[in-house]
Amino acid sequence: MFDSSGLTEDLLTLYRVLLQQPHLGRATRLDELATELSWTVEQTSNGLQQLRDLGFVVPSWIEGVEYPLDPALTFGRLAAARQQEIDALNEQLRSDQLAASRFTADVTNFLAQRTTGEVEILEGRELANQRMQRFRLEKSSWGMIQDTSVIQWSPDSFPDQKHLERGIEMRYLYPESFLKRPRGRELLEYVADLGGLIRISPSTPFRLIIFDSKTAIMGIDPDDNSVGIAVHHSRAVVRMAMELFLSYWDRGADPFAGQQRNPGGAISAQEREFLRLLVHGATDEQVARKLGVSLRTVRRIAAKLSEQVGASGRFELGVRAAQRGWVD
């Protein structure tokens, strides 16, 4: 209690003895006071001086006699002094916080407005997304992807589909943990069917996108994509980014190695199972449960296969699939 003010447990013990036995406050009884406390005379003398400094012991009108003040008064004064110190610290803290806020705002404004011919700084998700939408790909896009807890995508809104259909070279480098995420493998299979090139690396250091070997986009904060992006146009920076990407790409593995993936003339194991369930009369909901995918995915598979064989309905799809030997 009040240790930070110098009022230790030993001093409280001395104070308590003086309150209970005021006669020991006489200077002539210093030895008796020390004996009562089991202290040395020197310790007792030092303790009395500390209590004087704190205002807990004051001289009496009788020379050579000291007496302890009422605890209600002494502790009230001590608490008031501590409150003044706290108020002063709070005021200083508010002043420091205001100064820090102004400094941070000045730096933020500087970063937000800093745009040169070689680097663009775009803070926040909204500005970053707007800038990404303005890119017009001509030849290639290389992407180093970070892991994510939630994978949200659908064939109707997959942003890279239009680029893949135009013949843009799309390379995707994913961390190995991505395959363990819900719908992770499903997304990679979809991208591969569209012609995207995929490699799996044990890990990826940060998010990186390289457009047409001319522009490198990185996060301002490698650990928090919401902070914003830095768009680099410098040839030196882009070249270093490409070398980094290729070093991971060359060591990466094909997640579909050993699997038959020929969308133009064959079907995947998942699609074959879909057709088997279809010809046995399963509903879309039943197929989705059996395959462990969403209803939207089932309908995407049906649409893809129907277009592949030129079928106009589910019955015709089953017939044409049987003719090709895809189902028994």
C-alpha positions as CSV (number, residue, x, y, z in Angstrom):
1,M,0.0,0.0,0.0
2,F,1.4,3.4,-1.1
3,D,4.8,1.7,-1.8
4,S,5.4,4.1,-4.7
5,S,5.1,7.0,-2.2
6,G,7.7,5.6,0.0
7,L,5.4,4.3,2.7
8,T,6.7,0.7,3.1
9,E,5.4,-2.1,5.4
10,D,8.2,-1.4,7.9
11,L,7.2,2.3,8.1
12,L,3.6,1.3,8.6
13,T,4.7,-1.0,11.4
14,L,6.5,1.9,13.1
15,Y,3.6,4.2,12.5
16,R,1.2,1.7,14.1
17,V,3.4,1.3,17.2
18,L,3.5,5.1,17.7
19,L,-0.2,5.4,17.4
20,Q,-0.7,2.6,19.9
21,Q,2.1,3.7,22.3
22,P,2.4,7.5,21.9
23,H,4.8,7.8,24.8
24,L,7.5,6.1,22.7
25,G,7.6,9.2,20.6
26,R,9.8,10.9,23.1
27,A,13.4,11.3,22.0
28,T,14.6,9.8,25.3
29,R,12.8,6.6,24.6
30,L,14.3,5.9,21.2
31,D,16.0,2.7,22.6
32,E,12.6,1.5,24.0
33,L,11.0,2.1,20.6
34,A,13.8,0.1,18.8
35,T,13.4,-2.7,21.3
36,E,9.6,-2.8,20.7
37,L,10.2,-3.1,17.0
38,S,13.2,-5.5,17.2
39,W,15.1,-3.0,15.2
40,T,18.5,-1.3,15.7
41,V,18.5,2.2,17.0
42,E,19.9,3.4,13.6
43,Q,17.0,1.7,11.7
44,T,14.5,3.2,14.1
45,S,16.0,6.7,13.8
46,N,15.9,6.4,10.0
47,G,12.3,5.2,10.0
48,L,11.3,8.2,12.2
49,Q,12.9,10.6,9.8
50,Q,11.1,9.0,6.8
51,L,7.8,9.4,8.6
52,R,8.6,13.0,9.3
53,D,9.3,13.6,5.6
54,L,5.9,12.0,4.8
55,G,4.2,14.1,7.3
56,F,3.0,11.2,9.4
57,V,5.0,12.3,12.5
58,V,5.1,15.9,13.7
59,P,6.8,17.7,16.7
60,S,4.6,18.4,19.8
61,W,4.6,21.7,21.6
62,I,6.5,19.9,24.3
63,E,10.2,20.0,23.3
64,G,11.7,16.6,22.5
65,V,8.3,14.9,21.9
66,E,6.8,13.8,18.6
67,Y,3.4,12.4,18.0
68,P,1.8,10.6,15.0
69,L,-1.0,12.4,13.2
70,D,-4.5,10.8,12.8
71,P,-4.5,8.2,10.0
72,A,-7.6,9.7,8.4
73,L,-5.6,12.9,7.9
74,T,-2.3,11.4,6.9
75,F,-3.7,8.9,4.4
76,G,-6.0,11.5,3.0
77,R,-3.1,13.8,2.4
78,L,-1.1,11.0,0.8
79,A,-4.0,10.0,-1.4
80,A,-4.5,13.6,-2.5
81,A,-0.9,13.9,-3.4
82,R,-1.0,10.7,-5.4
83,Q,-4.1,11.9,-7.2
84,Q,-2.4,15.1,-8.2
85,E,0.5,13.1,-9.6
86,I,-1.9,10.8,-11.5
87,D,-3.8,13.9,-12.9
88,A,-0.5,15.4,-14.0
89,L,0.5,12.1,-15.7
90,N,-2.9,11.8,-17.4
91,E,-2.6,15.4,-18.7
92,Q,0.8,14.6,-20.0
93,L,-0.4,11.4,-21.6
94,R,-3.3,13.3,-23.4
95,S,-0.8,15.8,-24.7
96,D,1.6,13.0,-25.9
97,Q,-1.3,11.2,-27.6
98,L,-2.4,14.4,-29.4
99,A,1.1,15.0,-30.6
100,A,1.4,11.4,-31.7
101,S,-1.9,11.6,-33.6
102,R,-0.8,14.7,-35.4
103,F,2.6,13.2,-36.3
104,T,0.9,10.0,-37.6
105,A,-1.6,12.0,-39.6
106,D,1.2,14.0,-41.2
107,V,3.1,10.8,-42.1
108,T,-0.1,9.1,-43.4
109,N,-1.0,12.1,-45.6
110,F,2.5,12.1,-47.0
111,L,2.4,8.4,-47.8
112,A,-1.1,8.7,-49.3
113,Q,-0.1,11.5,-51.6
114,R,3.3,10.1,-52.6
115,T,3.0,9.0,-56.2
116,T,6.0,9.1,-58.6
117,G,6.6,7.6,-61.9
118,E,8.2,4.5,-60.3
119,V,6.0,3.7,-57.3
120,E,2.4,4.3,-56.3
121,I,1.3,4.0,-52.6
122,L,-2.4,3.2,-52.2
123,E,-3.6,2.8,-48.6
124,G,-6.6,0.8,-47.6
125,R,-8.5,-2.0,-49.4
126,E,-10.8,0.3,-51.3
127,L,-8.1,2.3,-53.1
128,A,-6.0,-0.9,-53.7
129,N,-9.0,-2.7,-55.3
130,Q,-9.8,0.3,-57.5
131,R,-6.2,0.5,-58.7
132,M,-6.1,-3.3,-59.4
133,Q,-9.2,-3.0,-61.6
134,R,-7.5,-0.4,-63.8
135,F,-4.8,-2.8,-65.0
136,R,-5.1,-4.0,-68.5
137,L,-3.2,-7.3,-69.1
138,E,-1.4,-7.9,-72.4
139,K,0.7,-11.0,-71.9
140,S,1.1,-12.4,-68.4
141,S,0.2,-12.3,-64.8
142,W,2.3,-14.1,-62.1
143,G,0.8,-14.3,-58.6
144,M,2.4,-15.4,-55.4
145,I,-0.6,-16.1,-53.1
146,Q,-0.7,-16.1,-49.3
147,D,-2.8,-18.5,-47.3
148,T,-6.3,-17.4,-46.3
149,S,-8.8,-18.7,-43.7
150,V,-11.8,-18.2,-45.9
151,I,-11.9,-19.0,-49.6
152,Q,-14.8,-17.2,-51.4
153,W,-15.2,-17.7,-55.1
154,S,-17.6,-18.9,-57.7
155,P,-17.3,-19.6,-61.4
156,D,-19.7,-16.7,-62.1
157,S,-17.4,-14.2,-60.4
158,F,-13.9,-15.6,-60.8
159,P,-12.0,-12.4,-61.9
160,D,-9.2,-14.1,-63.9
161,Q,-11.5,-16.2,-66.1
162,K,-11.7,-13.4,-68.7
163,H,-7.9,-13.2,-68.9
164,L,-7.5,-17.0,-69.2
165,E,-10.0,-17.1,-72.0
166,R,-8.0,-14.4,-73.8
167,G,-4.9,-16.6,-73.7
168,I,-3.1,-14.6,-71.0
169,E,-0.3,-16.6,-69.3
170,M,-1.6,-16.9,-65.7
171,R,0.8,-18.4,-63.1
172,Y,-0.4,-19.0,-59.6
173,L,2.0,-20.0,-56.8
174,Y,0.1,-21.1,-53.6
175,P,1.4,-22.2,-50.2
176,E,0.9,-25.9,-49.5
177,S,-1.5,-25.1,-46.6
178,F,-3.9,-23.7,-49.2
179,L,-4.9,-27.2,-50.2
180,K,-6.1,-27.9,-46.7
181,R,-8.5,-25.0,-46.7
182,P,-12.2,-25.5,-47.4
183,R,-12.7,-25.4,-51.2
184,G,-9.0,-24.8,-51.7
185,R,-8.4,-27.8,-54.0
186,E,-11.6,-27.2,-55.8
187,L,-10.5,-23.7,-56.7
188,L,-7.1,-25.0,-58.0
189,E,-8.8,-27.6,-60.1
190,Y,-11.1,-24.9,-61.6
191,V,-8.2,-22.7,-62.4
192,A,-6.3,-25.6,-64.0
193,D,-9.3,-26.5,-66.1
194,L,-9.3,-23.0,-67.5
195,G,-5.6,-23.2,-68.4
196,G,-4.0,-21.6,-65.5
197,L,-0.5,-22.8,-64.4
198,I,-0.3,-23.8,-60.8
199,R,2.6,-24.6,-58.5
200,I,2.6,-25.4,-54.7
201,S,5.3,-24.2,-52.4
202,P,5.9,-25.2,-48.8
203,S,5.3,-21.5,-48.0
204,T,5.2,-18.1,-49.7
205,P,6.8,-15.0,-48.0
206,F,4.2,-12.5,-48.9
207,R,1.6,-11.6,-51.6
208,L,3.1,-10.6,-54.9
209,I,1.6,-10.0,-58.3
210,I,3.6,-9.2,-61.5
211,F,1.8,-7.9,-64.6
212,D,3.3,-8.2,-68.1
213,S,6.9,-8.3,-66.6
214,K,6.5,-4.5,-66.1
215,T,4.7,-4.0,-62.8
216,A,5.2,-5.6,-59.4
217,I,2.4,-5.2,-56.7
218,M,3.2,-5.9,-53.1
219,G,1.5,-5.2,-49.8
220,I,2.6,-2.2,-47.8
221,D,2.5,-4.5,-44.8
222,P,3.5,-8.1,-45.7
223,D,1.4,-9.4,-42.7
224,D,-1.7,-7.3,-43.3
225,N,-3.1,-7.0,-46.8
226,S,-5.8,-4.5,-45.6
227,V,-3.1,-1.8,-45.1
228,G,-2.8,-1.2,-48.9
229,I,-0.5,-1.9,-51.8
230,A,2.7,-0.5,-53.3
231,V,2.7,-0.6,-57.1
232,H,6.3,-0.6,-58.4
233,H,7.2,0.3,-62.0
234,S,11.0,0.5,-61.5
235,R,12.8,-2.0,-63.8
236,A,15.1,-2.9,-61.0
237,V,12.4,-3.7,-58.5
238,V,10.3,-5.6,-61.1
239,R,13.3,-7.7,-62.1
240,M,14.1,-8.6,-58.4
241,A,10.4,-9.5,-57.9
242,M,10.5,-11.8,-61.0
243,E,13.7,-13.5,-59.8
244,L,12.1,-14.0,-56.4
245,F,8.9,-15.5,-57.9
246,L,10.9,-17.8,-60.3
247,S,13.0,-19.1,-57.4
248,Y,9.9,-20.2,-55.6
249,W,8.2,-21.4,-58.8
250,D,11.1,-23.5,-59.9
251,R,11.1,-25.3,-56.5
252,G,7.4,-25.6,-56.4
253,A,5.4,-28.8,-57.2
254,D,2.5,-29.5,-59.6
255,P,-0.5,-30.3,-57.3
256,F,-2.0,-32.4,-60.1
257,A,1.1,-34.5,-60.9
258,G,0.1,-38.0,-61.9
259,Q,-3.6,-36.9,-62.5
260,Q,-5.2,-37.0,-65.9
261,R,-6.2,-33.4,-66.7
262,N,-7.3,-32.9,-70.3
263,P,-10.5,-30.8,-70.3
264,G,-10.9,-30.9,-74.0
265,G,-11.2,-34.7,-74.4
266,A,-11.4,-36.4,-71.0
267,I,-13.1,-35.8,-67.7
268,S,-11.8,-35.7,-64.1
269,A,-12.6,-38.3,-61.4
270,Q,-15.0,-35.8,-59.8
271,E,-16.8,-35.3,-63.1
272,R,-17.0,-39.0,-63.7
273,E,-18.5,-39.6,-60.3
274,F,-21.0,-36.8,-61.0
275,L,-22.1,-38.5,-64.2
276,R,-22.4,-41.9,-62.4
277,L,-24.7,-40.3,-59.8
278,L,-26.6,-38.5,-62.5
279,V,-27.5,-41.6,-64.5
280,H,-28.6,-43.3,-61.3
281,G,-31.2,-40.6,-60.7
282,A,-29.5,-38.6,-58.0
283,T,-30.7,-35.0,-57.4
284,D,-28.3,-32.1,-57.5
285,E,-28.6,-31.9,-53.7
286,Q,-27.7,-35.6,-53.3
287,V,-24.8,-35.2,-55.7
288,A,-23.5,-32.2,-53.8
289,R,-23.5,-34.2,-50.5
290,K,-21.9,-37.2,-52.1
291,L,-19.1,-35.2,-53.7
292,G,-18.7,-32.9,-50.7
293,V,-19.1,-29.7,-52.8
294,S,-21.6,-26.9,-53.0
295,L,-24.8,-27.0,-55.1
296,R,-23.3,-24.2,-57.2
297,T,-20.3,-26.4,-58.0
298,V,-22.6,-29.3,-59.0
299,R,-24.4,-27.0,-61.4
300,R,-21.1,-25.7,-62.8
301,I,-20.0,-29.3,-63.5
302,A,-23.3,-30.0,-65.2
303,A,-23.0,-26.9,-67.4
304,K,-19.4,-27.6,-68.3
305,L,-20.0,-31.2,-69.4
306,S,-23.2,-30.3,-71.2
307,E,-21.3,-27.7,-73.2
308,Q,-18.5,-30.2,-73.8
309,V,-20.8,-32.8,-75.4
310,G,-23.4,-30.5,-76.8
311,A,-26.2,-31.7,-74.6
312,S,-29.3,-29.5,-74.0
313,G,-30.5,-31.3,-70.8
314,R,-29.6,-33.7,-68.0
315,F,-31.1,-36.7,-69.8
316,E,-29.2,-36.0,-73.0
317,L,-26.0,-35.4,-71.0
318,G,-26.3,-38.9,-69.5
319,V,-26.9,-40.4,-73.0
320,R,-24.0,-38.6,-74.6
321,A,-21.7,-39.4,-71.7
322,A,-22.5,-43.1,-72.0
323,Q,-21.8,-43.0,-75.7
324,R,-18.3,-41.6,-75.0
325,G,-17.7,-44.4,-72.4
326,W,-17.6,-42.0,-69.5
327,V,-20.2,-44.0,-67.6
328,D,-21.2,-47.6,-67.6
